[in-house]
Amino acid sequence: MIASLLQDRAALYVSGAMTAPERENFELVLAFHEEARALVADLQEALSAAAVAGLPALAKPSEGLKARILSSLARPPAPVEPPAMVVTDAAGLTEWISPAFTAMCGYGLDELRGRKPGHLLQGPDTDRAALARIRAAVQARQPCRETLVNYHKDGTRYLAEVAIAPVLDDEDQPVWFVAKERLVATA
């Protein structure tokens, strides 16, 4: 079922037929699912080849175009900080975490796999009303965003903005929940 779902979503993604929120959710899947990334790359290559095959031979590019291309290649890309991410199954049990998540909270995948992340990360100063809003959004299969006091593995508190998005199948049932976290402050 998931293989078929990924094939359909990858085709929609590459063709540009997804809405902006659908693209954003699928890009979260691409961040952790190697098979989906490879499928998208193959489809993009095939689409590019088909598009180029239908083009007439190109004339020599203008000097202005060449200068802009060379200038853009000469500038190093701005460093992008990878997001701290957690992927859970439909029951909320951890399947994957990013290295940035481990750096933020101190827990590795071996410690979190098969567990609900909140059980390790939340503590006495975590806002219970915010947790109730997250639970309600997850149960309703809706995205949500909250700022929470979480606890590092060593016990220190930190403030994190947590954005959770469901990845749904064709019957609107959750396959995964993807949480992106951003460190706001340390305590």
Secondary structure as the mmCIF struct_conf table of DSSP 4:
data_model
#
loop_
_struct_conf.conf_type_id
_struct_conf.id
_struct_conf.beg_label_comp_id
_struct_conf.beg_label_asym_id
_struct_conf.beg_label_seq_id
_struct_conf.end_label_comp_id
_struct_conf.end_label_asym_id
_struct_conf.end_label_seq_id
HELX_RH_AL_P HELX_RH_AL_P1 ILE A 2 SER A 15
TURN_TY1_P TURN_TY1_P1 GLY A 16 GLY A 16
BEND BEND1 MET A 18 MET A 18
HELX_RH_AL_P HELX_RH_AL_P2 ALA A 20 PHE A 32
HELX_RH_AL_P HELX_RH_AL_P3 GLU A 34 ALA A 53
TURN_TY1_P TURN_TY1_P2 GLY A 54 GLY A 54
BEND BEND2 LEU A 55 LEU A 55
HELX_LH_PP_P HELX_LH_PP_P1 PRO A 56 SER A 62
HELX_RH_AL_P HELX_RH_AL_P4 GLU A 63 ALA A 74
BEND BEND3 ARG A 75 ARG A 75
HELX_LH_PP_P HELX_LH_PP_P2 PRO A 76 PRO A 79
HELX_LH_PP_P HELX_LH_PP_P3 GLU A 81 PRO A 83
STRN STRN1 ALA A 84 ASP A 89
TURN_TY1_P TURN_TY1_P3 ALA A 90 ALA A 91
BEND BEND4 GLY A 92 GLY A 92
STRN STRN2 THR A 94 ILE A 97
HELX_RH_AL_P HELX_RH_AL_P5 PRO A 99 CYS A 105
HELX_RH_AL_P HELX_RH_AL_P6 LEU A 109 LEU A 112
STRN STRN3 ARG A 113 ARG A 113
TURN_TY1_P TURN_TY1_P4 GLY A 114 GLY A 114
BEND BEND5 ARG A 115 ARG A 115
HELX_RH_AL_P HELX_RH_AL_P7 PRO A 117 LEU A 121
TURN_TY1_P TURN_TY1_P5 PRO A 124 ASP A 125
BEND BEND6 THR A 126 THR A 126
HELX_RH_AL_P HELX_RH_AL_P8 ARG A 128 GLN A 139
TURN_TY1_P TURN_TY1_P6 ALA A 140 ARG A 141
STRN STRN4 CYS A 144 TYR A 151
TURN_TY1_P TURN_TY1_P7 LYS A 153 ASP A 154
BEND BEND7 GLY A 155 GLY A 155
STRN STRN5 ARG A 157 LEU A 168
TURN_TY1_P TURN_TY1_P8 ASP A 170 GLU A 171
BEND BEND8 ASP A 172 ASP A 172
STRN STRN6 PRO A 174 THR A 186
#
